[in-house]
Structures are given as C-alpha cells and as structure tokens.
Amino acid sequence: KVRVRKDVYRRFAVVANGLNAEGGALFLLALDKPHGERWRLNNNYYRVKTGPGSLSAPVLLNDSDGVLQYAYAGDLDGNLWRFDFSGAAPWAVDKLFAARDAGGRYQPISEQPLLAYAKGGGYMIMFGTGQLIGRFGDQDSYQATLALARAANDLDSVAKLEALGPPPWTNPRDPG
C-alpha cells in the first residue's frame, strides 16, 4: 500500500529495473490496473529514477498500518539508495552510501539489502558487495573470495578455488 496523494492509497508491486537494464529505476506497478488497459506513467505505474547503475531488488519498510515508508536498493555502481515514500508522489530518492574497496573502486551491490531492527531504535541496513553475473575475471574478487573461505576455515572451498586458479574465467551460463 502506497500513498499517491493526500489520503489516497493504492496497492502496487514494487520492483527494480534489474541488473541488465540501462540506468537505475524503481517501478511501482498498480495492482488495480484493469486487464487490457495500457500502462500509463504516473497513472497506473510510477518510475523513480536513480543514477546510471542497474538497480538490485529493493527491501521495503512499512509503517504499523502497512503503508510503504521507505525502500532500499543497491546498484552495480556500488551505491545504496533510499526511496522515501512517506509523502505523496513524486517521491524522493537519496544516495545513502557508496561502497568502495581500498583502491577507491566501486563495489557492485547486486543482491537485495536486508533490514534489521536496531536495539536503540531505528533500523540497520545490511548488504554485501560483489556479483556473479556476466563475465568473471576480477583478480581482486578471486583473492577476496579465497580469503573469506580461508577465514571461515572452509577447506573444501579453498581447495576448489585453488584448483580453479585465478581469473579470467567465463560464466558457463553466459551465452555471450
């Protein structure tokens, strides 16, 4: 349930444009759209744009009445975005964080963030970085994955990674 105007609420499916899209956007698709009716921007669907990076799946935060207040999503440019739905459309979007490695390179956020209630009040937004889509070949990602497997004492994964060797690799599921 989303507030679209003062005292006007509608139900929407909230989806990201996806990791293979050009530019980032969150879409709200009206669930009450009659079958056969054309999609019309700012009528039965809304688009809230972010930066140029493709957007991952959002996590949603509702108030106690089940009304959407905020959505959070990451993008392939390493940005974490907050969408503010606490008021009526048009809704605000803010970049909360840019994930970078020690060399200053952006780290992609390709999975849906998680929310956890914080002990002192409010919420913590949790997310990881990295991607296993498209072409592999990042030496730093390989080293980071190997280091995590070693730190977790996951000897089976360490052995498999060492046997595979460093990139470049290709994804067997990638037709290109």
Residue pairs with C-beta under 8 A, 6 or more apart in sequence:
1 9
1 10
1 11
1 62
1 65
1 66
1 67
1 68
2 9
2 10
2 11
2 12
2 14
2 28
2 67
2 68
2 85
3 9
3 67
3 68
3 85
3 86
3 87
3 88
4 10
4 46
4 88
4 89
5 88
5 89
6 88
8 88
9 67
10 30
10 31
10 32
11 30
11 31
11 32
12 28
12 29
12 30
12 31
12 46
13 28
13 29
13 31
14 26
14 27
14 28
14 29
14 58
14 60
14 68
14 71
15 26
15 27
15 29
15 57
15 58
16 24
16 25
16 26
16 27
16 55
16 56
16 57
16 58
16 73
17 23
17 24
17 25
17 26
17 27
17 54
17 55
18 54
18 55
19 54
19 55
19 56
19 76
19 110
19 131
19 133
20 54
21 54
21 55
22 52
22 54
23 49
23 50
23 51
23 52
23 53
23 54
24 49
24 50
24 51
24 52
24 53
24 54
24 55
24 75
24 81
25 47
25 48
25 49
25 50
25 55
26 47
26 48
26 50
26 55
26 58
26 71
26 73
26 83
26 93
27 45
27 46
27 47
27 48
28 45
28 46
28 48
29 39
29 44
29 45
30 44
30 45
32 44
33 39
33 44
33 45
37 44
39 45
41 47
42 89
46 89
46 91
48 83
48 90
48 91
48 93
49 93
50 73
50 75
50 79
50 81
50 93
50 95
51 75
51 77
51 79
51 95
52 77
53 75
53 76
53 77
53 78
53 79
53 108
54 75
54 76
55 73
55 74
55 75
55 81
56 73
56 74
56 75
56 109
56 110
56 111
56 112
56 113
57 73
57 111
57 112
58 71
58 72
58 73
58 83
58 112
58 113
59 71
59 72
59 73
59 112
59 113
59 114
59 115
59 125
60 68
60 70
60 71
61 68
61 69
61 70
61 71
61 72
61 115
61 123
62 68
62 69
63 69
68 85
69 84
69 85
69 86
70 82
70 83
70 84
70 85
70 86
71 82
71 83
71 85
72 80
72 81
72 82
72 83
72 96
72 113
72 115
72 125
73 80
73 81
73 83
73 112
73 113
74 80
74 81
74 99
74 108
74 109
74 110
74 111
74 113
74 127
75 81
75 108
75 109
76 108
76 109
76 110
76 131
77 98
77 106
77 108
78 98
78 99
78 100
78 106
78 107
78 108
78 109
78 129
79 95
79 97
79 98
79 99
79 106
79 109
80 95
80 96
80 97
80 98
80 99
80 109
80 113
80 125
80 127
81 93
81 94
81 95
81 96
82 93
82 94
82 96
83 91
83 92
83 93
84 91
84 92
84 93
84 94
85 91
96 125
98 106
99 106
99 107
99 109
99 127
99 129
100 106
100 107
101 107
101 140
107 129
107 130
108 129
108 130
108 131
109 127
109 128
109 129
110 130
110 131
110 132
110 133
111 127
111 128
113 125
113 126
113 127
114 125
114 126
114 127
115 123
115 124
115 125
115 126
116 123
116 124
116 126
117 123
117 124
118 124
130 141
130 144
132 171
133 171
134 171
134 174
135 168
135 170
135 171
135 174
136 167
136 168
136 169
136 170
136 171
137 167
137 168
137 169
138 167
139 166
139 167
141 167
142 161
142 166
142 167
143 166
145 161
146 158
146 161
146 162
149 157
149 158
149 161
150 158
